[in-house]
Amino acid sequence: MQNGEVMSPQDSKASVEETMEDHKAPFQNQGCPEPTAPPLPPPSPPPAGPPEYPRPRLIFHTQLAHGSPTGRIHGFTNVKELYAKIAEVFNISPSEILFCTLNSHKVDMQKLLGGQIGLEDFIFAHVRGESKEVEVTKTEDALGLTITDNGAGYAFIKRIKEGSTIDQLKAVCVGDHIEAINDQSIVGCRHYEVAKMLKEQPRGLPFTLRLVEPKKAFDMIGMRTKAPKSNEGKLVNGKETLRLRSKGAATVQEVQNEFEEQATRKVDDLLESYMGIRDLELATTIVEAGKDKKNPDDFAEALDSVLGDFAFPDVFLFDVWGAIGDVKNGRN
């Protein structure tokens, strides 16, 4: 089956120049020609090794979360390419996709697709549904929102704190895409930029949020087909994931070990506490930058080299360094 095909519910490259400065003057005084270096022998051919066999392409199954036939996709290396592949399968625009969940069609933030996909994971794409505008008045400094983004320009609500200002507005839901603040489009902004904008809204002064909710499923409309189980085109040992990267090619790697998993969760909690965002891929990158470093200065330098755009405050870096150290030393 070709890429972009929808399955029916029944299918699942020296020269070496040597100069002899120490001998030039004597030979020139005698009128003798300068000696030249003998030619170098040709390089030896590389030793013959075993032929390299291409890794089979990784094929993933996907559906639209509100209901659709099952499609098959492959050949993507980042989230934007993933969305383009899904859109091609279902003949929609990539901009219609708000986010994806793994192994669940529900708006479940615990199942949210981040930077890694298990080789056996089934991808559900949540697309744009109804738009709505909500007037919000801050009664305290924090609105009670945790923001994340889909890696392709859409920020959305990942968590609502119970009893917060936003929690009182029942029209605002987890999974809603924040499209505009006071009619200023924020499409293309990262989650931390959106969180900052919301934090800067003055207390007591109303502002408007334009939201887009994920399209809801309806009984008897676009009935969901059973997800097939298939290992076709995969090398699977049960402990591998496809790591999507914003720069460079995707890689297949082992799942996180216990230390990495615990440290990533702690860093994700600190991201929410300091910045009002949750981002497991960002947290994973931070842990990778710090897990082999010997001191906070080396960690800060490594982090700045890969995530300098975030301009993390020093107090956040020290807390992250402490959290990683706690996990290393078994202080959970």
Solvent accessible surface area in square Angstrom, and as a share of the most:
residue,aa,sasa,rsa
1,M,82,0.37
2,Q,145,0.64
3,N,46,0.24
4,G,22,0.21
5,E,69,0.31
6,V,58,0.33
7,M,1,0.00
8,S,48,0.31
9,P,73,0.46
10,Q,155,0.69
11,D,69,0.36
12,S,54,0.35
13,K,463,1.96
14,A,106,0.82
15,S,101,0.65
16,V,97,0.56
17,E,150,0.67
18,E,111,0.50
19,T,84,0.49
20,M,67,0.30
21,E,114,0.51
22,D,127,0.66
23,H,89,0.40
24,K,67,0.29
25,A,60,0.46
26,P,68,0.43
27,F,70,0.29
28,Q,103,0.46
29,N,130,0.67
30,Q,128,0.57
31,G,67,0.64
32,C,52,0.31
33,P,118,0.75
34,E,84,0.38
35,P,61,0.38
36,T,123,0.71
37,A,41,0.32
38,P,109,0.69
39,P,126,0.79
40,L,114,0.57
41,P,108,0.68
42,P,115,0.72
43,P,125,0.79
44,S,99,0.64
45,P,114,0.72
46,P,116,0.73
47,P,126,0.79
48,A,109,0.85
49,G,56,0.54
50,P,121,0.76
51,P,92,0.58
52,E,169,0.76
53,Y,179,0.68
54,P,121,0.76
55,R,111,0.41
56,P,55,0.34
57,R,119,0.43
58,L,22,0.11
59,I,7,0.04
60,F,1,0.00
61,H,11,0.05
62,T,0,0.00
63,Q,1,0.00
64,L,18,0.09
65,A,6,0.04
66,H,32,0.14
67,G,6,0.06
68,S,8,0.05
69,P,59,0.37
70,T,2,0.01
71,G,0,0.00
72,R,16,0.06
73,I,0,0.00
74,H,29,0.13
75,G,59,0.56
76,F,10,0.04
77,T,41,0.24
78,N,35,0.18
79,V,22,0.12
80,K,128,0.54
81,E,69,0.31
82,L,0,0.00
83,Y,9,0.03
84,A,47,0.36
85,K,42,0.18
86,I,0,0.00
87,A,2,0.02
88,E,100,0.45
89,V,8,0.05
90,F,27,0.11
91,N,141,0.72
92,I,55,0.28
93,S,54,0.35
94,P,64,0.41
95,S,61,0.39
96,E,64,0.29
97,I,1,0.01
98,L,1,0.00
99,F,2,0.01
100,C,2,0.01
101,T,0,0.00
102,L,22,0.11
103,N,83,0.43
104,S,20,0.13
105,H,69,0.31
106,K,131,0.56
107,V,64,0.37
108,D,45,0.23
109,M,20,0.09
110,Q,151,0.67
111,K,88,0.37
112,L,33,0.16
113,L,17,0.08
114,G,32,0.31
115,G,7,0.07
116,Q,38,0.17
117,I,0,0.00
118,G,16,0.15
119,L,4,0.02
120,E,94,0.42
121,D,28,0.14
122,F,17,0.07
123,I,0,0.00
124,F,15,0.06
125,A,0,0.00
126,H,5,0.02
127,V,10,0.06
128,R,60,0.22
129,G,27,0.26
130,E,124,0.56
131,S,69,0.45
132,K,44,0.19
133,E,107,0.48
134,V,15,0.09
135,E,122,0.55
136,V,1,0.00
137,T,52,0.31
138,K,5,0.02
139,T,95,0.55
140,E,78,0.35
141,D,97,0.50
142,A,68,0.53
143,L,11,0.05
144,G,12,0.12
145,L,24,0.12
146,T,8,0.05
147,I,2,0.01
148,T,4,0.03
149,D,18,0.09
150,N,14,0.07
151,G,40,0.39
152,A,32,0.25
153,G,19,0.18
154,Y,21,0.08
155,A,1,0.01
156,F,1,0.00
157,I,0,0.00
158,K,25,0.11
159,R,101,0.37
160,I,37,0.19
161,K,137,0.58
162,E,158,0.71
163,G,54,0.52
164,S,7,0.05
165,T,16,0.09
166,I,0,0.00
167,D,37,0.19
168,Q,116,0.52
169,L,50,0.25
170,K,155,0.66
171,A,54,0.42
172,V,7,0.04
173,C,60,0.36
174,V,54,0.31
175,G,0,0.00
176,D,1,0.00
177,H,1,0.00
178,I,0,0.00
179,E,27,0.12
180,A,0,0.00
181,I,9,0.04
182,N,77,0.39
183,D,110,0.57
184,Q,113,0.50
185,S,68,0.44
186,I,2,0.01
187,V,71,0.41
188,G,55,0.53
189,C,27,0.16
190,R,87,0.32
191,H,0,0.00
192,Y,47,0.18
193,E,66,0.30
194,V,0,0.00
195,A,14,0.11
196,K,125,0.53
197,M,48,0.22
198,L,8,0.04
199,K,152,0.65
200,E,109,0.49
201,Q,32,0.14
202,P,69,0.43
203,R,143,0.52
204,G,54,0.52
205,L,108,0.54
206,P,68,0.43
207,F,4,0.02
208,T,38,0.22
209,L,0,0.00
210,R,68,0.25
211,L,0,0.00
212,V,0,0.00
213,E,29,0.13
214,P,12,0.08
215,K,96,0.41
216,K,118,0.50
217,A,55,0.42
218,F,124,0.52
219,D,131,0.68
220,M,159,0.71
221,I,113,0.57
222,G,42,0.41
223,M,125,0.56
224,R,75,0.27
225,T,24,0.14
226,K,186,0.79
227,A,42,0.33
228,P,26,0.16
229,K,202,0.86
230,S,26,0.17
231,N,98,0.50
232,E,91,0.41
233,G,25,0.24
234,K,24,0.10
235,L,93,0.46
236,V,56,0.32
237,N,93,0.48
238,G,62,0.59
239,K,127,0.54
240,E,32,0.15
241,T,15,0.09
242,L,12,0.06
243,R,4,0.02
244,L,6,0.03
245,R,79,0.29
246,S,110,0.71
247,K,178,0.75
248,G,59,0.57
249,A,68,0.53
250,A,21,0.16
251,T,58,0.34
252,V,41,0.24
253,Q,49,0.22
254,E,100,0.45
255,V,66,0.38
256,Q,49,0.22
257,N,86,0.44
258,E,122,0.55
259,F,48,0.20
260,E,31,0.14
261,E,83,0.37
262,Q,36,0.16
263,A,0,0.00
264,T,5,0.03
265,R,123,0.45
266,K,60,0.25
267,V,0,0.00
268,D,5,0.03
269,D,72,0.37
270,L,33,0.16
271,L,0,0.00
272,E,35,0.16
273,S,89,0.57
274,Y,75,0.29
275,M,38,0.17
276,G,19,0.18
277,I,0,0.00
278,R,26,0.09
279,D,21,0.11
280,L,89,0.44
281,E,43,0.19
282,L,10,0.05
283,A,0,0.00
284,T,7,0.04
285,T,31,0.18
286,I,0,0.00
287,V,2,0.01
288,E,69,0.31
289,A,13,0.10
290,G,0,0.00
291,K,55,0.23
292,D,103,0.53
293,K,60,0.26
294,K,175,0.74
295,N,58,0.30
296,P,43,0.27
297,D,109,0.57
298,D,59,0.30
299,F,1,0.00
300,A,34,0.26
301,E,126,0.57
302,A,21,0.16
303,L,3,0.02
304,D,96,0.50
305,S,90,0.58
306,V,89,0.51
307,L,25,0.13
308,G,35,0.34
309,D,128,0.66
310,F,25,0.10
311,A,85,0.66
312,F,23,0.10
313,P,65,0.41
314,D,101,0.52
315,V,87,0.50
316,F,0,0.00
317,L,25,0.13
318,F,121,0.50
319,D,58,0.30
320,V,0,0.00
321,W,54,0.19
322,G,33,0.32
323,A,12,0.10
324,I,2,0.01
325,G,19,0.18
326,D,45,0.23
327,V,12,0.07
328,K,98,0.42
329,N,97,0.50
330,G,54,0.52
331,R,138,0.50
332,N,122,0.62
